[in-house]
Amino acid sequence: MKILITGSSGFIGFHLSKLFLSKGHKVYGIDSMNSYYDVKLKRKRLNILKKYENFSFTKINIENEKKLNIIFKKFRPKVVVHLAAQAGVRYSIRKPRVYLGSNINGSFNIIEASHKTNVKHLIMASSSSVYGANKKIPFKETDKAETQLSIYAATKKANESMAHSYSNIWNIPITMLRFFTVYGPWGRPDMALFKFTKRVLENKKIDIYNYGKMHRDFTYIDDIVKGIQLLINKAPKLNQNGKYRNDSLSPVAPFRILNIGNTKKVYLLNFIKQIELILGKKALRNYMPLQQGDVKQTLSDTKLLKEITGYNPRTSYKTGIKKFIDWYKKYYYS
Ligand SMILES: NC(=O)c1ccc[n+]([C@@H]2O[C@H](COP(=O)([O-])OP(=O)(O)OC[C@H]3O[C@@H](n4cnc5c(N)ncnc54)[C@H](O)[C@@H]3O)[C@@H](O)[C@H]2O)c1
């Protein structure tokens, strides 16, 4: 199958591309290789992908509509997985405009190009951050999600609306995936596990926000890419009665929103304890108030994912942290 993946040099895009390539799919990767974090890490991921002969790559910014359209017309993907975005809640407070460019204009270009080339299933990254200040947990796809706390989350919520409207007008099958804190080997240097591991090893203090009083649903990277793999052939569609199947969250369009998370509440302090245990070293701590834009809690309900794919992520954070630290030590210390 021909699959186009945006953000292929990014953390999730790299793992997903590698999985599809190893299964023999033709993958076309797109990435701007921007310097939001260490470009060397992105280059190393890309070099691994380039070893596969069924991989093609172009370095472009998805805001460049013209170049993007040329690639879509030439490659004619059957499935598109759109992961390129300016990620990160905290950076969105300092640089909000970057998010509008990549996440709003860029995503619009991807939706439009997918429509023009008749893509059979467009899968796009949303985020658990769209649940914002919601109090009721676990978060369910049908819950109201109107209180985004950062411009990052707001752009992801806007993506969901944009995608729904295109799905409605042009009948494009679209799945929006709400990822819950993804971590693992080759992970992002701006995220907690990476930062904590690095700083503990370097005997530096780690910043613990909201004095540690928060919990996250941490999802291991292999579980995320497995979930996406199972979804590619499961585009939302009409049933025999001419209605959208009840797994579609739209009554009028082949469109759905899906949580993909581990369904476990992990308290930040337990997460840190596990890192200390594996590193065999105590973390020096700097307790801080809640960061602006941050949510205090996330927890996914993934019944819908299970119903559609028969699959639920299940790697425990203890196993996942160990795998990350093994990779980190090998990558940076050997
Ligand atoms: N990692 C998580 O915990 C998490 C959680 C929720 C949602 N998400 C979403 O999942 C997707 C992938 O996240 P990730 O963790 O792999 O992030 P990442 O930053 O590692 O990957 C994104 C990639 O997109 C590229 N990119 C950014 N803007 C671009 C543009 N305008 N044109 C072309 N390429 C561009 C970057 O260079 C990067 O390689 C993102 O949409 C992110 O918002 C991630």
The ligand as a MOL file (V3000), in Angstrom:
LIG
                    3D

  0  0  0     0  0            999 V3000
M  V30 BEGIN CTAB
M  V30 COUNTS 44 48 0 0 0
M  V30 BEGIN ATOM
M  V30 1 N 4.2470 12.8390 21.4720 0
M  V30 2 C 3.1090 13.0710 22.1320 0
M  V30 3 O 2.9940 12.8030 23.3230 0
M  V30 4 C 1.9070 13.6460 21.4140 0
M  V30 5 C 0.7170 13.8070 22.1480 0
M  V30 6 C -0.3930 14.3350 21.5140 0
M  V30 7 C -0.3280 14.6780 20.1830 0
M  V30 8 N 0.8330 14.5290 19.4910 0 CHG=1
M  V30 9 C 0.8510 14.9180 18.0750 0
M  V30 10 O 1.4110 13.8610 17.3130 0
M  V30 11 C 2.1420 14.3660 16.2110 0
M  V30 12 C 3.5620 13.8450 16.2170 0
M  V30 13 O 4.2010 14.2310 17.4320 0
M  V30 14 P 5.6930 13.8690 17.7880 0
M  V30 15 O 5.7460 13.6550 19.2550 0
M  V30 16 O 6.2020 12.8250 16.8720 0 CHG=-1
M  V30 17 O 6.3920 15.2900 17.4980 0
M  V30 18 P 7.7350 15.6430 16.7110 0
M  V30 19 O 7.9630 17.0950 16.9470 0
M  V30 20 O 8.8200 14.7010 17.1080 0
M  V30 21 O 7.3640 15.3800 15.2010 0
M  V30 22 C 6.7630 16.3330 14.3440 0
M  V30 23 C 7.5930 16.4340 13.0870 0
M  V30 24 O 6.9230 17.3290 12.2100 0
M  V30 25 C 7.8700 18.1710 11.6030 0
M  V30 26 N 7.1960 19.4340 11.2840 0
M  V30 27 C 6.7560 20.3790 12.1410 0
M  V30 28 N 6.1910 21.3980 11.4730 0
M  V30 29 C 6.2710 21.0860 10.1460 0
M  V30 30 C 5.8770 21.7330 8.9500 0
M  V30 31 N 5.2860 22.9450 8.9830 0
M  V30 32 N 6.1250 21.1280 7.7630 0
M  V30 33 C 6.7250 19.9120 7.7310 0
M  V30 34 N 7.1380 19.2490 8.8280 0
M  V30 35 C 6.9130 19.8380 10.0180 0
M  V30 36 C 8.9900 18.3520 12.6120 0
M  V30 37 O 10.2340 18.6490 12.0080 0
M  V30 38 C 8.9980 16.9960 13.3300 0
M  V30 39 O 9.9760 16.1430 12.7910 0
M  V30 40 C 2.0370 15.8970 16.3200 0
M  V30 41 O 0.9680 16.3230 15.5240 0
M  V30 42 C 1.7270 16.1180 17.7890 0
M  V30 43 O 1.0520 17.3390 17.9950 0
M  V30 44 C 1.9500 14.0200 20.0690 0
M  V30 END ATOM
M  V30 BEGIN BOND
M  V30 1 1 1 2
M  V30 2 2 2 3
M  V30 3 1 2 4
M  V30 4 1 4 5
M  V30 5 2 4 44
M  V30 6 2 5 6
M  V30 7 1 6 7
M  V30 8 2 7 8
M  V30 9 1 8 9
M  V30 10 1 8 44
M  V30 11 1 9 10
M  V30 12 1 9 42
M  V30 13 1 10 11
M  V30 14 1 11 12
M  V30 15 1 11 40
M  V30 16 1 12 13
M  V30 17 1 13 14
M  V30 18 2 14 15
M  V30 19 1 14 16
M  V30 20 1 14 17
M  V30 21 1 17 18
M  V30 22 2 18 19
M  V30 23 1 18 20
M  V30 24 1 18 21
M  V30 25 1 21 22
M  V30 26 1 22 23
M  V30 27 1 23 24
M  V30 28 1 23 38
M  V30 29 1 24 25
M  V30 30 1 25 26
M  V30 31 1 25 36
M  V30 32 1 26 27
M  V30 33 1 26 35
M  V30 34 2 27 28
M  V30 35 1 28 29
M  V30 36 1 29 30
M  V30 37 2 29 35
M  V30 38 1 30 31
M  V30 39 2 30 32
M  V30 40 1 32 33
M  V30 41 2 33 34
M  V30 42 1 34 35
M  V30 43 1 36 37
M  V30 44 1 36 38
M  V30 45 1 38 39
M  V30 46 1 40 41
M  V30 47 1 40 42
M  V30 48 1 42 43
M  V30 END BOND
M  V30 END CTAB
M  END
